[in-house]
Amino acid sequence: MTELLQQAISQIQKLPPHQQDAIAARFLAELQNEQKWATRFAATTDDQWDQMAAMVRQEIAAGGTVPLGEVFPTQK
C-alpha cells in the first residue's frame, strides 16, 4: 500500500462509521468503473480506434467542436 493511500485511510478511520461507509462505497464504485473502462479499452480494436478518429475529424471539420481554450480559458 502506498504512503498516500495509508494517509487517506488513516484520516477516513477518524470519521463516524456512516461517513466511512459512504466514502468506501464511492471508492468501490470508482474502482469498478475504472475496471469497466480498462476492459473496454483493452477490447477496442485498431479499426475501432481508426473509426472513432475519423468521426472526430469529421466533427471538427464540420465545426461541431469548440476550441479547448474556449471551454477552459487560460488564466493570465
Backbone torsions as a table, in degrees:
resi	resn	phi	psi	omega
1	MET	NA	139.4	-179.1
2	THR	-76.0	161.8	179.1
3	GLU	-63.5	-40.3	-179.8
4	LEU	-63.4	-42.8	178.3
5	LEU	-65.3	-38.3	176.9
6	GLN	-61.9	-40.6	178.2
7	GLN	-63.3	-43.9	179.9
8	ALA	-61.9	-46.1	-179.4
9	ILE	-64.2	-38.6	178.2
10	SER	-60.5	-42.4	178.9
11	GLN	-69.1	-40.7	179.4
12	ILE	-62.9	-37.2	-179.5
13	GLN	-62.2	-20.6	180.0
14	LYS	-81.4	-12.0	-177.3
15	LEU	-83.7	160.8	174.6
16	PRO	-62.6	154.0	-176.7
17	PRO	-52.9	-40.6	-178.1
18	HIS	-65.7	-34.4	176.6
19	GLN	-72.8	-37.2	176.1
20	GLN	-60.0	-44.7	-179.6
21	ASP	-65.2	-37.8	179.0
22	ALA	-64.1	-43.7	178.4
23	ILE	-66.1	-42.4	179.4
24	ALA	-62.0	-40.5	179.4
25	ALA	-63.9	-42.1	178.2
26	ARG	-65.7	-41.5	-180.0
27	PHE	-62.2	-46.6	179.8
28	LEU	-65.2	-38.5	177.7
29	ALA	-64.7	-40.5	178.4
30	GLU	-64.2	-43.0	177.9
31	LEU	-61.5	-42.6	178.8
32	GLN	-63.6	-42.6	178.7
33	ASN	-62.7	-43.8	178.4
34	GLU	-60.8	-39.9	179.1
35	GLN	-65.1	-40.8	178.3
36	LYS	-61.4	-45.0	179.7
37	TRP	-65.0	-42.3	179.5
38	ALA	-59.9	-40.9	178.8
39	THR	-65.0	-43.9	-179.2
40	ARG	-65.4	-43.4	178.7
41	PHE	-62.7	-42.4	-179.0
42	ALA	-64.3	-29.8	-177.9
43	ALA	-87.3	-6.6	-178.6
44	THR	-76.5	127.7	-178.4
45	THR	-83.8	164.2	176.4
46	ASP	-60.1	-38.7	178.4
47	ASP	-62.2	-40.7	178.3
48	GLN	-65.1	-41.9	176.7
49	TRP	-61.7	-42.4	178.8
50	ASP	-62.0	-41.2	179.1
51	GLN	-64.3	-43.0	178.5
52	MET	-63.9	-41.4	178.7
53	ALA	-62.4	-40.8	178.4
54	ALA	-63.7	-40.4	178.6
55	MET	-63.3	-40.5	178.7
56	VAL	-65.8	-43.1	178.5
57	ARG	-60.5	-40.9	178.2
58	GLN	-63.4	-44.0	-179.2
59	GLU	-63.1	-41.7	177.7
60	ILE	-62.9	-47.6	-178.6
61	ALA	-62.2	-32.8	-178.8
62	ALA	-83.2	-0.3	179.6
63	GLY	78.6	20.3	-177.9
64	GLY	-85.3	10.5	178.8
65	THR	-130.0	165.4	174.3
66	VAL	-120.8	149.8	179.2
67	PRO	-59.5	143.1	-178.4
68	LEU	-57.4	-34.3	179.1
69	GLY	-62.4	-25.5	177.2
70	GLU	-78.8	-30.1	178.9
71	VAL	-80.0	-43.3	-179.7
72	PHE	-125.9	79.1	-178.9
73	PRO	-62.3	142.6	178.6
74	THR	-78.3	143.4	178.3
75	GLN	-92.7	138.7	-178.8
76	LYS	-107.7	NA	NA
